[in-house]
Amino acid sequence: MTRYVCRTPRHAVALDVSPDTAAYVRELLAPYVTVAPAPEASAARWRIGIADGERPTGEEALITSATEPLTRLWYDGTAREVLFDPAMPHDFLRYNFVRFTRILLRLMHTADPEVFLHAGMVAHGGSGALVLGAKRAGKTSTVLSALRSGHHFVGNDDVSVHADGGWTGRGWPRRVSVRGDTFAAVGLPGDTDRVLHPSEVRDAVGGRPLLAEARVGILVFPRFHTEPEVVPLGPDETLDRLVANELPTPVKHVDFLLPFFDSVTPSGRRGLLARLAAEVPAFELRQRFSALHDGTRALTGLLAGHTPAPLERQGT
């Protein structure tokens, strides 16, 4: 086994795996997490590896799922390590290295503090648009349409934000679920639902390089509507919508790890969201599913600082 470090700009996890497995992890986490051989002195706070012949000293955890094999691991909050059962199926074991690298990094980012949102994000001209809304509000459609027009992909359904003199949005490596009719709506072939890795999304749309993070220039809440329009939102309305799209827990099915990480209180997270709502312009983007390009044109103009202009209406 070789020691690797999986790193975001502010946090790192050590990974003891074979070079082949490290290459697999690197492919699925890029560009959000870099994976490189560890230097002699590593700043990684936690380690992920495989249990040796003896039973580890940590606590055992079993994670069951109706669609996956059993995940068996041992965790030790004092030694700060997660060790997997080597008897797990090989491909599933490799997938868990990806999964738990992401989990541990997300838990570290939570304490920065950082707020996780059910949102997509695209960037253009050095500025990013957070795209937020309930299911079927048009987030993925808006993101894909923007990519078709030359925007960079940052994330879809899962973006975290933190304040650093402004606001930065960070994407996270996870697959993107795209409905079949969305491909046709943005001028792409295909009519069946697909689940794509971010790099596959980029390749499908012929898009520009993926970005791990971008400055947050605007907040956009898409909504399918028969009367296209860009509606500015005030801070109070924006805060309510941000709270409705917050992910209160950045991870699932691993509650046993939460006691080993600092977390932001609900009031602290709400305070961050209130600042975001007060400091970043927000808009409801009303658009027709059959004319997503008009919405993209409006979004691009908003990122450039242009005053919202009336969108083209059906029959005009």
BELWOZI-V188847 format. One record per pair of residues at least 6 apart in sequence whose ideal C-beta (glycine too) atoms are under 6 Angstrom apart, sorted by sequence separation. I is the first residue (numbers start at 0). J is the second residue. D is the distance in Angstrom with one decimal. If there is no record, write none. Layout:
i=<I & I>
j=<J & J>
d=<D & D>
This chain:
i=<132 & 146 & 160 & 161 & 4 & 5 & 74 & 120 & 121 & 182 & 62 & 130 & 160 & 201 & 286 & 4 & 5 & 25 & 72 & 73 & 83 & 120 & 24 & 61 & 158 & 159 & 284 & 3 & 72 & 118 & 119 & 130 & 179 & 60 & 83 & 118 & 130 & 158 & 179 & 197 & 2 & 21 & 71 & 118 & 142 & 179 & 297 & 59 & 157 & 178 & 0 & 57 & 58 & 139 & 154 & 157 & 177 & 57 & 153 & 293 & 3 & 55 & 57 & 81 & 176 & 293 & 119 & 68 & 155 & 174 & 175 & 220 & 121 & 174 & 68 & 119 & 121 & 7 & 70 & 175 & 5 & 6 & 55 & 123 & 13 & 5 & 121 & 122 & 13 & 3 & 11 & 12 & 122 & 241 & 11 & 50 & 3 & 4 & 12 & 13 & 14 & 15 & 120 & 3 & 45 & 46 & 47 & 48 & 49 & 120 & 2 & 44 & 119 & 238 & 241 & 49 & 119 & 4 & 120 & 139 & 147 & 238 & 4 & 129 & 237 & 118 & 127 & 140 & 144 & 116 & 143 & 234 & 169 & 234 & 115 & 237 & 167 & 168 & 113 & 114 & 167 & 168 & 113 & 120 & 152 & 165 & 166 & 232 & 111 & 231 & 47 & 229 & 230 & 229 & 151 & 147 & 152 & 153 & 228 & 45 & 146 & 227 & 151 & 227 & 146 & 153 & 227 & 218 & 222 & 224 & 217 & 218 & 219 & 220 & 221 & 222 & 215 & 219 & 223 & 229 & 23 & 27 & 24 & 20 & 24 & 229 & 141 & 227 & 137 & 217 & 136 & 127 & 129 & 136 & 137 & 216 & 127 & 12 & 122 & 126 & 127 & 132 & 127 & 128 & 129 & 130 & 131 & 132 & 126 & 12 & 122 & 128 & 12 & 10 & 5 & 7 & 10 & 184 & 184 & 131 & 166 & 117 & 116 & 116 & 117 & 115 & 115 & 31 & 31 & 109 & 31 & 28 & 105 & 105 & 144 & 148 & 102 & 145 & 102 & 110 & 112 & 140 & 144 & 109 & 106 & 114 & 114 & 128 & 128 & 126 & 30 & 123 & 31 & 30 & 76 & 62 & 60>
j=<138 & 152 & 166 & 167 & 11 & 12 & 81 & 127 & 128 & 189 & 70 & 138 & 168 & 209 & 294 & 13 & 14 & 34 & 81 & 82 & 92 & 129 & 34 & 71 & 168 & 169 & 294 & 14 & 83 & 129 & 130 & 141 & 190 & 72 & 95 & 130 & 142 & 170 & 191 & 209 & 15 & 34 & 84 & 131 & 155 & 192 & 310 & 73 & 171 & 192 & 15 & 73 & 74 & 155 & 170 & 173 & 193 & 74 & 170 & 310 & 21 & 73 & 75 & 99 & 194 & 311 & 138 & 88 & 175 & 194 & 195 & 240 & 142 & 196 & 91 & 142 & 145 & 32 & 95 & 200 & 32 & 33 & 82 & 150 & 41 & 34 & 150 & 151 & 43 & 34 & 42 & 43 & 153 & 272 & 43 & 82 & 36 & 37 & 45 & 46 & 47 & 48 & 153 & 37 & 79 & 80 & 81 & 82 & 83 & 154 & 37 & 79 & 154 & 273 & 276 & 85 & 155 & 41 & 158 & 177 & 185 & 276 & 43 & 168 & 276 & 158 & 168 & 181 & 185 & 158 & 185 & 276 & 212 & 277 & 159 & 281 & 212 & 213 & 159 & 160 & 214 & 215 & 161 & 168 & 201 & 214 & 215 & 281 & 161 & 282 & 99 & 282 & 283 & 284 & 207 & 204 & 209 & 210 & 285 & 103 & 204 & 285 & 210 & 286 & 206 & 213 & 287 & 279 & 283 & 285 & 280 & 281 & 282 & 283 & 284 & 285 & 279 & 284 & 288 & 297 & 93 & 97 & 96 & 93 & 97 & 307 & 221 & 310 & 221 & 301 & 221 & 213 & 215 & 222 & 223 & 302 & 214 & 100 & 210 & 214 & 215 & 220 & 216 & 217 & 218 & 219 & 220 & 221 & 216 & 103 & 213 & 219 & 104 & 104 & 100 & 104 & 107 & 288 & 291 & 244 & 279 & 244 & 244 & 245 & 246 & 246 & 249 & 170 & 171 & 249 & 172 & 172 & 249 & 250 & 291 & 295 & 250 & 295 & 253 & 261 & 263 & 291 & 295 & 262 & 260 & 268 & 271 & 298 & 302 & 302 & 209 & 302 & 211 & 211 & 259 & 252 & 255>
d=<5.3 & 5.6 & 5.8 & 5.9 & 5.1 & 4.7 & 5.1 & 5.4 & 5.6 & 4.2 & 3.9 & 5.1 & 5.1 & 5.7 & 3.4 & 5.9 & 5.5 & 3.9 & 5.7 & 4.9 & 5.9 & 5.4 & 5.5 & 5.6 & 5.1 & 4.9 & 5.5 & 4.6 & 5.0 & 5.1 & 4.2 & 5.2 & 4.5 & 5.4 & 6.0 & 6.0 & 5.8 & 5.8 & 4.6 & 5.6 & 5.6 & 5.8 & 3.9 & 4.4 & 5.4 & 5.2 & 5.8 & 5.5 & 4.9 & 5.4 & 4.6 & 4.0 & 5.8 & 6.0 & 2.9 & 5.5 & 5.3 & 5.1 & 4.3 & 5.1 & 4.9 & 3.9 & 3.4 & 5.6 & 5.2 & 5.3 & 4.9 & 5.5 & 4.6 & 4.9 & 5.0 & 5.7 & 5.7 & 5.7 & 5.1 & 4.2 & 4.3 & 5.9 & 6.0 & 5.4 & 5.2 & 5.1 & 5.0 & 4.5 & 5.9 & 5.1 & 4.1 & 4.5 & 3.8 & 5.6 & 5.4 & 5.5 & 5.7 & 4.5 & 4.2 & 4.3 & 5.9 & 4.5 & 5.2 & 4.2 & 5.1 & 3.8 & 3.8 & 5.9 & 4.6 & 4.4 & 5.1 & 5.4 & 5.5 & 4.9 & 4.2 & 6.0 & 6.0 & 5.5 & 5.9 & 4.9 & 4.3 & 5.3 & 4.8 & 5.9 & 5.1 & 4.1 & 5.5 & 5.7 & 3.9 & 4.6 & 5.5 & 5.1 & 4.9 & 5.5 & 4.8 & 4.7 & 4.3 & 4.8 & 4.7 & 4.1 & 5.4 & 5.9 & 4.7 & 5.6 & 6.0 & 4.9 & 4.4 & 4.8 & 5.8 & 5.8 & 4.0 & 4.2 & 5.5 & 5.7 & 5.5 & 5.3 & 4.2 & 6.0 & 5.1 & 5.3 & 5.4 & 5.0 & 4.6 & 5.0 & 4.4 & 5.5 & 4.6 & 5.3 & 4.3 & 5.3 & 5.9 & 5.5 & 5.8 & 3.7 & 5.3 & 3.9 & 5.7 & 4.9 & 4.7 & 5.2 & 5.7 & 5.2 & 5.4 & 5.2 & 5.3 & 4.9 & 5.4 & 5.4 & 5.3 & 3.7 & 4.6 & 3.5 & 3.9 & 5.1 & 5.5 & 3.5 & 5.7 & 5.9 & 5.4 & 5.4 & 5.8 & 5.3 & 5.6 & 5.8 & 5.4 & 5.3 & 5.8 & 5.0 & 5.1 & 5.1 & 5.5 & 5.6 & 3.3 & 4.9 & 3.8 & 5.0 & 6.0 & 5.5 & 4.7 & 5.8 & 4.1 & 5.8 & 5.6 & 4.6 & 6.0 & 4.6 & 5.4 & 6.0 & 5.9 & 4.1 & 4.6 & 5.8 & 6.0 & 5.3 & 4.7 & 4.9 & 4.4 & 5.7 & 3.9 & 4.9 & 5.0 & 5.2 & 5.8 & 4.0 & 4.1 & 5.8 & 4.6 & 5.6 & 4.3 & 5.3 & 5.2 & 5.8 & 5.8 & 4.9 & 5.2 & 5.4 & 4.7 & 4.9 & 3.9 & 5.6 & 5.3>
